[in-house]
Amino acid sequence: MKYITKEKLHEFEVMAELRKLQIRNTEDNLEIKGTKYYISEKGCDDNDGLTPETAWRTNAKVSGYDFKPGDAILFERGGVYRGGIMGKEGLTFGAYGEGEKPKIYASPCNAAKTGTWTLTDAPNVYVYDMELSEDVGTLVFNDGESCARKVMKVKTDNDTWGKICRDNGFNPEEVPTLNLETHEKFLDYHDLCHDLDFFHDYMGAKRVYLYSDKGNPSERFDGIELLVKVHVIRMGRNTRVDNLCIKYGGAHGACGGNFGITVTNCEFGWIGGSIQAENIFGRPHPTRYGNAVELYGNAVDYTVDNCYFYQVYDAAITHQSAVNEDNIIRMENIAYTNNLIETSSYSIEYFLGKGNEGNPSHMRNVLMKNNLCIDAGFGWGDQRPDKDTPAHIKGWISTNRAQNYVIEDNIFIKSRYMMIQAGAEMDVFRPIFKNNTYVQFEGGQYGIAGNEKGRRIYNEEIIDVITKTYGETDAKIYFIKND
């Protein structure tokens, strides 16, 4: 058993900082065949958008314009561009000019400077005056110093939660909903009682209520970003997204397209957390979601390279699909390479379900290489109720029929739960692991790979499991000593 030294951990930290610096300073180098359109904070939507001097101003203009395949939308560096973008087939989204990557924010405004927070009739509870009909996943303060904790209601009209309600001294008939996280009584904003807890009444008053025991939020913070339920960029087929900073969206960061998707040199942060739907999957409470880069369904010719991800509620990168009856799903020629992924619930997630007998749905030619994945489950996604799911590689327990699926030369450092969950219907579908580095807490979880029922513990025996059972003879395995 090899315990990791402080010097080795520092080496990995330096590696992460250098990669972050390199990604954030990647130069623009796009080949554009069609017309270039420019967006600038100094622009105007009445312009033609064809030169930097006649640039457009807003994401709304981009979403409503009739582009042709091959066209490019270029955002001026150093600017902030708010609102989700609806893309079309064959577009390139990129940057021009000098300075930091263009910031594409789904958050409608800095709520510390725009709008008013007013004290309600409940102690320390403030209401924001902007009407927000799309659910807010969280509020991010001072550009990521901290975030709010979302209060969700869980119904007590079933045996499990009825018992929890009674165990906490309440009558379920009088308290039909509890705080899902704390199991305290929660009916509406009057029951907020912890600093920086918030409740979004998106189906009623459409207002956000925030408990702040240190005064008015607009005076307490310089920045408050609202993660509204918006996909920051909705992609069409054959889309490239390059050199953008994509943040503050309560749904997905970049999603859709399914065929010919390339995401390179981008930064993704503070993604997800909005309510996907109420009471789905048989749950008596809402379900939250949000991935940074997602293809659902078919995923063919799909590349994510040289990107930096952090603070993602669900997965930093994912391809996933259920298979319903006879629909055929193809997941082919997928590459996740050279990325830095920190504090996301799942660094990389994938799954492919099983259709009818003989359904040829499959994954083929998938490569995950040279990714540096750190602290799975240690970000703000710990607000999720299913706290026993984080992993660096998250394949769940699914059919995952795969061929030539390779996971190599990656570094996986610490997971709050599992390092790897690469489940498959048969061992022959299991990914091939090569030359990966693992750093996990002694006595924590490694997880599973293949057609296994139990989960492997990260102890001395895991060395033989990784090297002999899973065939990864060149793995580097380190243990973090529990003091």
N, C-alpha and C positions, 0 to 999 in steps of 0.2 A: 504494500500500500504506500503510495507516494503522496505525502501531504504537500500542498502548494506553499511556497514561501512568499513573504511579503514582496520580495524582489521580483518574483515571477508575476504576481498580481499587478505590481506596478508596471511591468513590461507590457501586460495586456492593456492597462489603462492608457499608457502612452500610445500604443498601437491604435486604440479607439480614437484618441484625440487627433492623431495625425490623419486618420482616415476621415474623420469629421471635417477637419480643415481642408483636406483635399477635395472632398465632395462639395463643400460650400464654395470652393473657389474654382470649380470646373469652368473652363472657357466655353463660349458658344461656338459650335462647329457643325451646324445643321446644313444639309443639302436640301434646298427647297426648289421644287420644280414649278409650282404654281405661283399665284399672286401672294405677295406679302402684305399683311395688314398690321398696323401698329396701334398699340394701346398705351396711353400715357396719363399720368395724373394731371398733366397740363393740357390734355387733349379736350376735344369736344365731339359729342356724338353726331353733330351736324356736319363734321368734316367728312372727307372721303376715305380717311384711314390708310391711304396708300403711301404715305411718307411719314417719317418721324415728326416733321413739321405740321402735318395735317392729321395727326393721330386721333383716334377715338378716345373716349374716356372710360366707359363702363363695361362691366361684364354683361349687362343686359343687352347692350348693343351687339356684343358677340353672339349671345344666345339666339338673337332674333334675325341674324343676317343669313342670306342664302349663299353660303360658300360653295365652292366646287372642290372635288377631290384633288389633292395636291396643294391646296392653299395653306398658308401658314398665318397664325395669329401670334404676334410677337409683343410681349409686354416689356415696357421699359424697366430696367433694373432700378432698384431703390424705391419703387413705388408700392403702394398697397391698393389692391383691387378687390372690392367686396361683392359677395353674392355668388351663388352657384352658376356654373357655366354648362349649357346644354350643347354638346358638340355634335358634329355630323361626320359622315364617312370620309375617310381619307385626309383628315386634317393633321397639321402639326401645331402644337402649342409650345412656344419657346420664349426666349429672352433676347433683348438687344440693349446696347448701351454699356455703361460702366457701373460698378458697385455691386451691392448685394443682389441675390436672386429676387425677382419680382415676387411679392407676397400675395397669394390668392387666398382670401379668407371668406369662408361662408358666413362668418359672424357679420351681422348687418351694420355694426358700429362698435365703437369703444363706449360701452355703457357707463363708464365713469365720467365721460365728457359729453355724451349725447343722451338726452332724456333725463328724467328726474326720478330719484329714489325718495319715497315718502314713507314716514313712519305710519304703520297701521294702528288699529285698535288693540293689537297684540304686542306685548312688551318685546322690544328689540327686533321686531319683524318689519322689514321694509318691502314695499311693493314698487316694482319698476313700471313706469307709465306707458311703455311701448306695448302695443298689442302684438302678441306672438302666437299665431295659430298653429305653427309647427313646433313639436315638442323640443325642448332644450335639454341636451344631454348633460351638460355641466356649465359652470361659469369658471373661466380661467382668469386668475388675478395676476397683474403685474408681469405679463408676458411669461407666465409659467412658474412663478414663485410658489403658487398653490392653486387649488381649485375647490369648488363647492362640492358638497356631498348631496346627491339627489335623493330625495325622499319619495319612495313609491309605496302605494297602498297594496296590502295583501288582504284578500277577503277572509273572513272568519267563519263563513257558512259551510265549513267542511270539518271532518273529524280532526284532522291534524292541526289546522290553525285555530279551530274552536278550542281545542285543548290548550294550545299555547296561550290563547287569549285568557282562558280561565286561570291558567297557571300564573299569569301576570296580574291577576286580581281584577279582571274585567269580565263583564257579562257580554257574550257575543251578540246578543240581541240589542244591547245598548251601544256596543262598539263593533260595528260591522266590518271595520277595516283597521289594520295595525300598520305601523311603520315596518316595512319588510326587513330592514337591516337591524333595528334595535328591539323590535317586538313591543314598542311602546304604543300607546293609543295614538292613532292619527286619523282624524276626520278631514281637516283642512288646515290652512296656514296658521290658525290659532294654536295648533299643537306643535309647531316648530319650537325647539327648545335647546338646540346645540349650535354653537358658533359655526357659521358658514354652511349649515344645512339649508337646502332650498326646496321649494315645491313649485312646480309649474302647473297651473290649472289650465292646461291647453285646450280642454274640451268645454270649459266653463267661461270664466272671466278672461281667459287667454292672457293672464298676467303671471310674471315670475315674482315669487315671494322669497326673501332671503333673510335668515336670522343672522344678525351682526351685533355681537355684544360689545363692539368697540366703535359704535357710532355709524353714521350714514355711510353706506358703501362708496358713494362718490367722493367722500372726503377721506375715507380710509385707504382707497386704492387709486393709483394713477391709471390703471388699465383694467377693464373688465370686458372680456370677450365672451359672447354668447354662442354656444355650440348648438345652433338650430338644426333641425332635422332636414339637412340639405346635402346632396352629393356635391362635393366641391367642383369636380369636373366629371360630367357624364360623357363617356367616350362613344364614338361610333366605330365601325370597322376600320381597320388599317389606320389607326391613330398613333401618333407619337407625342409624348409629353416629355419635355426636356428642360432642365435647368430652372424649374420653378420651385417656390416654397409654398406648400399647400397645407393650410392649417385651419383649425377652428371650425370643423364641420361635424355636426351631430350624427350624420349618416356615414357614407363612405368618402374617402379622399378622391380617388379616381377609379371609376368602375364602368363596366359595360364593354361593348364592342365585340368581344368573344373571338374575333379573328384578326390577326395581324396587329397586336398591341405591343408597343414598346414604350417603357417608362425608364428614363435615364437621368442621372445627375440631379435628381430632385431631393428636396427635403420635405418630410411629412411629419407633422406634430399635432398633438391634441385633436385626435380624430375619434368620433363615435359617441356612444352613450345615450343617444335618443331612444325613445320607445319605438321598437319595430312594430309591435301590435299589442293590444290588450288581450290577456287571457288565452294566448295561443299555446299549443303543445299540452293542453290540459292543465296549465298552471293557473292558480288563483291570483296571479299577479302579472303585471306587464313584463314583457321581455325586451331588453335593450340590445343594441347591436352597433356595428360600425367597424369596418376594416379600412386600412389605408389604401391598398391597391387590391381590387377584387375583380375576378371574372367568375360569374356564376353560370353554369351550364357549359356549353362548349368553350374550350380554351385551346386555340390552335395558333402556333407561331406567336408566342407570348414571352416577352423578355422584360425583366426588371433588373437593372444593372446600375451599380455605383450610386445608390440612393441611401439617404440617412433617414431612419424612422425612430420615433420616440413617442411615448405617451399615447398609445393606441388602445382603445377600449377592448377590441377583439384582436384581429390579426394584422400584422404589418403587411404581409403579402399572402395572397391566397388564390387558389383555384378550387372550385367546389361545385358539387351538384348531387342532388338526389336523382334517381332514375325512376320515372313513373311509367309503369306498364311497358309500352313498346318504344318509347322515345329513345333515340340513340345519341349518346353523349361521346364526343371525341375530345380528349385532352392530349395534345400532341405538340412536340417541339417547344417545350417550356424550359426557360432558363432563368434562375434567380442567382445572380452572381455579384460578388464584390460589394455587397451591401453591409451597412452598419445598422443593427437593429437593437434598440434599447427599450426597456420598460414597457413592453407590449405584452398583453396577455398571452398571445401566441406569436412567436417570431415568424414562423411560416406555418400556414394551415392548409390542408388539402383533404378532400374526401370525395369519393365517387360511390354512389349507392348501387344497388343491384336491381335490375329490371326483371322482366319475365324470363323464363328459361330460354337460353340461347341468345339473349340480348347481347350484341357485340360491343356495348359501351366499354371504353377502355382508357387508360393512360399509357402513353408511349413516348419515349425519348424525353425524359424529365431530368434536368440537371440542377442541383443546388450546390454551388461551389464557391468557396472563398468568402463566405459570409461570416461576419463577426457578430454574434448574438449574445446579448448581455441582459441579465436580470428579467427573465420572463416572469410575469405576474407581479412584479414589484412596482408597477406604475399605478396610475389612477384607476386602472381597470380592476383593482382590488375591491371596487365598489360592487362588482358583480356578485349576485347571491351564490352562484356556483363557484366557490373559491377553490375547489379541488380540481380545476381543469387546466391551469396554465401549463405550457410546455414550449420548448423551443421549436420542435417539429411536432405538429399536431395533426395526425391522420385519423384520430378517433378510432372506433372499432367499426370499420365499414368494409365493404367488399374490396374496394381499392384495387381493382384488377389492373395490374401494371406490368409493363415490359420496359427494360432498359431505364430504370429509375435509379439515379445515382446521386448520393449525398456524400460529397468529398471535400476535404481541405477546409472544412468549417471549424470555427471555434465557438463552443457553447459554454457560456460562463453563468452559472447559477440559475436555478429556476425555483420559484416558490413551491412548485409541486413537481411535475415530471420534467425530465430533460427531453425525452423522446416518447411519443406515442404514435408509432407507425404501424397501426393495426392493419390486417389484411385477412381476407377470407381464407387464403392459402399462403403458406410460406413462400411459394414460388412467386407471389406478387409482392413480396417484401422488397423495399428499396435495398440497393447495394451500398453499404457504408465503406468509405475509404479514407484513411488518413485524417480523421477528425480528432479534435481536441475537446475533452470534457473536463469541466471544473464544477463540482457540485459538493454540497454539504454531506459529510459523512453521515450515513443513516438516513439521508433523504431518498428521493426516488429517481431511478433512471427511467423507468417506464417499461414499455414493451416494443418489440419489433416483430411483426408477423402474426401468425395464428396462435396467440397465447391467451390464456385466460387471466392469469395473475399479473401483477406488476412487480418488476424487479427492483429491489432495494439497492441503493448506491453504497455498497459496502465492499469488502475485499473480494467477495465472490463475483462482483460485477466485472472484474477484470477478465475472468474466464468466459463470462457470458458474452461480453463484447468481442473478445478475440476469437473464441472457439464457436460458441453458439451462433453468433451473428457474422462470424468470418472476417471481422475487421482487425487483422493482425497488426496493422500499423497505427492503431489508435494511440493517442497520448491521453492518459487518464490521471487526473489529479483530484485529491480530496481536500475539502476545507475542514479543518479540525474544529470540532465543537468544544469550545472552552467552557 
